[in-house]
Amino acid sequence: MQYDNETELPLTEFSFEQRFNDMDAVQWMQQNWSFSFLFSALYATLVFTGQHYMRQRPKLNLRRPLVLWSLTLAVFSIVGAVRTGSYMFHILSSTGFRNSVCNQRFYKDPVSRFWAYAFVLSKAPELGDTAFIVLRKQKLLFLHWFHHITVLLYSWYSYKDMVAGGGWFMTMNFAVHALMYSYYTARAAGVHVPHVLAVLITSTQIAQMAMGLTVCLLVHNWMPQGDCPSNVDNIRWAGLMYLSYLLLFANFFYQTYLRPRNHCDSGKEAKPRKME
């Protein structure tokens, strides 16, 4: 594989980013990415057995653990968004949009290489989001657990091949999660959050899915020219994934914010759905 070194990245690496070995990370993922299926199966089993277990039991008050959990993921996502966003802005401004989509440097360059690997690994512990829903006996939407499983599977599947489009996928997800987990931290801490913020977060989720689908189409069109490395199977799965998310989040937006409500529903406050 050829990597473009025509521009020097004007970002200072932290020591932990300098020590990160991307070749070891890629090799580990190539050998072990199938563990994502095991994690997904275990996750689904625990989710639905947990719901059955809690059916006849009182919901748990997990406010403090939820604040800590959401705050941890918020800080992680904010830092990830700043680091990968700075990298992507540099690539866009110095080499253009097409190169930002097609170039594999995101997986190899200073700064971004660490956060690319941290991103894909984080999809496993993020499954813990659902434990709070189950133990607090909140409504578990299909969108929630379907999204968690498919993001985990696709992220691990794609990282091992360093496919085109990864920089956009990961940076967008970091940015949306930075907003979303900050919102959930405030909510869990009892801070009043304006309703418009929930609408904004769901809107950014929809925009993310639309952009993700656009990137998939561009990679598909540019791949035959030889400078946008991917494969048909990856593009097919990514396209189906982003299309399903787009439809599901659009439906959630309509059902939550636009559909006329009856009197019984009028007092309920909607929350944005947890993503990826």
C-alpha positions in Angstrom: 0.0 0.0 0.0 1.2 3.5 -0.8 0.8 6.3 1.6 0.9 10.0 0.6 3.5 12.0 2.5 3.2 15.2 0.5 2.2 17.3 3.5 3.5 17.5 7.0 0.9 17.3 9.7 1.1 20.5 11.9 -0.1 18.8 15.0 2.0 17.9 18.1 1.8 14.4 19.3 1.2 13.5 22.9 3.6 11.0 24.3 1.0 8.2 24.4 0.3 8.8 20.7 4.0 8.7 19.9 4.4 5.3 21.6 1.5 3.8 19.7 2.5 1.1 17.1 -0.1 1.1 14.4 1.4 -2.0 12.7 0.9 -4.1 15.8 -2.7 -2.8 16.1 -3.6 -3.6 12.5 -2.0 -7.1 12.8 -3.9 -7.8 16.1 -7.2 -6.7 14.4 -6.5 -8.9 11.4 -6.1 -11.9 13.6 -8.8 -11.2 16.2 -11.5 -9.1 14.5 -13.9 -12.0 14.6 -14.1 -11.6 18.4 -16.6 -8.9 17.6 -19.1 -11.6 16.8 -18.5 -13.2 20.2 -18.9 -9.8 22.0 -22.1 -9.2 20.0 -23.6 -12.6 20.9 -22.7 -12.2 24.5 -24.2 -8.7 24.5 -27.5 -9.8 23.0 -27.7 -12.7 25.4 -27.1 -10.5 28.5 -29.5 -7.8 27.2 -32.5 -10.0 26.7 -31.9 -12.3 29.7 -31.4 -9.1 31.8 -34.7 -7.7 30.7 -36.4 -11.0 31.7 -34.6 -11.0 35.1 -35.7 -7.4 35.8 -39.3 -7.9 34.7 -40.5 -8.7 38.3 -37.9 -6.6 40.1 -37.8 -2.9 41.0 -35.7 -0.7 38.8 -32.3 0.3 40.1 -31.2 3.9 41.0 -28.0 4.2 39.1 -27.7 8.0 38.8 -24.1 8.3 40.1 -22.7 5.4 38.1 -24.5 6.8 35.0 -23.0 10.2 35.5 -19.5 8.7 35.8 -20.1 6.4 32.8 -21.5 9.2 30.5 -18.8 11.7 31.6 -16.0 9.2 30.8 -17.4 8.6 27.3 -18.1 12.3 26.8 -14.4 13.2 27.7 -13.1 10.4 25.5 -15.3 11.5 22.6 -14.5 15.2 22.9 -10.8 14.5 22.9 -11.2 12.1 20.0 -13.2 14.6 18.0 -10.7 17.4 18.6 -7.7 15.2 17.6 -9.3 13.5 14.5 -11.2 16.7 13.5 -7.9 18.6 13.5 -6.3 16.0 11.4 -9.2 15.8 8.9 -9.4 19.6 8.6 -5.7 19.6 7.7 -6.2 17.0 5.1 -9.2 18.7 3.6 -7.5 22.1 3.5 -4.2 20.9 2.1 -5.1 18.1 -0.3 -8.8 18.4 -0.9 -12.1 16.5 -0.3 -11.4 13.4 -2.4 -8.1 12.8 -0.7 -9.8 13.1 2.7 -12.1 10.2 1.6 -9.7 8.0 -0.2 -6.3 8.3 1.5 -5.4 5.6 4.0 -3.1 8.0 6.0 -5.8 8.3 8.7 -4.8 4.8 9.9 -1.1 5.5 9.8 -0.3 9.2 10.4 0.7 10.7 13.8 -2.2 11.6 16.0 -4.9 10.0 13.9 -3.5 6.5 14.0 -3.9 6.2 17.8 -7.5 7.6 17.8 -8.5 5.3 14.9 -7.6 2.3 16.9 -9.0 3.7 20.1 -12.3 4.3 18.2 -12.7 0.7 17.1 -11.8 -0.7 20.4 -14.2 1.6 22.2 -17.2 0.0 20.4 -16.9 -3.0 22.7 -17.1 -1.2 26.1 -19.7 1.1 24.7 -22.1 -1.9 24.8 -22.3 -1.2 28.5 -24.7 1.7 27.7 -27.5 -0.8 27.5 -26.9 -2.1 31.0 -28.2 1.2 32.4 -31.4 0.9 30.2 -32.1 -2.6 31.3 -31.3 -2.2 35.0 -33.3 1.1 35.2 -36.2 -0.6 33.3 -36.3 2.0 30.5 -37.7 1.2 27.1 -35.1 -0.5 24.9 -35.6 0.4 21.3 -34.6 -1.8 18.4 -32.5 1.1 17.1 -30.4 1.1 20.2 -29.2 -2.5 20.3 -29.1 -2.9 16.5 -26.9 0.1 16.2 -24.5 -1.0 19.0 -24.0 -4.5 17.4 -23.6 -3.4 13.8 -21.2 -0.5 14.6 -19.0 -2.9 16.6 -19.0 -5.5 13.8 -18.4 -3.1 11.0 -15.7 -1.1 12.8 -13.6 -4.1 13.6 -14.2 -5.6 10.1 -13.1 -2.4 8.4 -10.1 -1.4 10.5 -8.2 -4.6 9.6 -8.3 -3.6 5.9 -7.8 0.2 6.4 -10.5 0.9 3.9 -11.2 4.3 2.4 -13.7 6.6 4.1 -12.6 5.5 7.6 -11.5 9.0 8.6 -14.9 10.5 7.8 -16.8 7.7 9.6 -14.7 7.9 12.8 -14.5 11.6 13.0 -18.2 12.1 12.5 -19.0 9.5 15.2 -16.5 11.1 17.7 -18.1 14.5 17.1 -21.7 13.3 17.5 -20.8 11.2 20.6 -19.1 14.2 22.1 -22.5 16.0 22.0 -24.6 13.0 22.9 -22.7 11.8 26.0 -22.3 15.4 27.2 -26.1 15.7 27.0 -26.5 12.4 28.9 -24.0 13.4 31.6 -26.0 16.6 32.2 -29.3 14.7 32.3 -28.0 12.1 34.7 -26.6 14.8 37.0 -30.0 16.4 37.2 -29.1 19.5 35.1 -32.0 21.0 33.1 -31.2 20.7 29.4 -33.2 22.7 26.9 -35.4 20.5 24.7 -34.0 22.0 21.6 -30.6 20.3 22.4 -32.2 16.9 22.1 -33.7 17.9 18.7 -30.2 19.1 17.6 -28.5 15.9 18.6 -30.9 13.7 16.7 -30.6 16.0 13.7 -26.8 15.7 13.8 -27.2 11.9 14.0 -29.4 12.0 10.8 -26.9 14.2 9.1 -24.1 11.8 10.1 -25.9 8.9 8.5 -26.6 10.8 5.3 -23.0 11.8 5.0 -21.9 8.3 5.8 -24.0 7.0 3.0 -22.6 9.7 0.7 -19.1 8.6 1.5 -20.0 5.0 0.7 -21.3 6.0 -2.7 -18.2 8.1 -3.5 -15.8 5.3 -2.5 -17.8 2.9 -4.7 -17.5 5.3 -7.7 -13.8 6.1 -7.1 -12.6 2.7 -6.2 -12.1 1.5 -9.9 -9.7 4.3 -10.5 -7.2 2.7 -8.1 -6.7 5.5 -5.6 -9.6 4.8 -3.3 -8.9 1.4 -1.7 -11.8 -0.7 -0.5 -13.7 -3.7 -1.7 -17.2 -4.4 -2.9 -18.3 -6.4 0.2 -17.2 -3.6 2.5 -19.0 -0.9 0.6 -22.1 -3.1 0.4 -22.2 -3.7 4.1 -21.4 0.0 4.9 -24.0 1.2 2.5 -26.7 -1.0 4.0 -25.7 -0.1 7.5 -25.8 3.6 6.9 -29.1 3.4 5.0 -30.7 1.5 7.7 -29.5 4.0 10.3 -30.7 6.9 8.2 -34.2 5.4 8.0 -34.3 4.4 11.6 -33.1 7.8 12.9 -35.4 9.7 10.6 -38.4 7.6 11.8 -37.3 8.2 15.4 -37.1 11.9 14.7 -40.6 11.9 13.2 -42.2 9.8 16.0 -40.5 11.8 18.7 -40.6 15.4 17.6 -43.1 15.7 14.7 -45.9 13.2 15.1 -49.0 14.7 16.8 -49.2 13.5 20.4 -52.2 12.6 22.4 -52.9 13.9 25.8 -51.2 11.0 27.6 -47.9 11.6 25.7 -47.8 15.3 26.0 -45.8 15.4 29.3 -43.1 13.0 28.2 -39.7 14.4 27.3 -37.9 12.7 24.5 -34.2 11.9 24.5 -31.8 11.4 21.6 -30.9 7.8 21.0 -27.5 6.6 21.9 -25.5 5.9 18.8 -21.9 5.4 17.7 
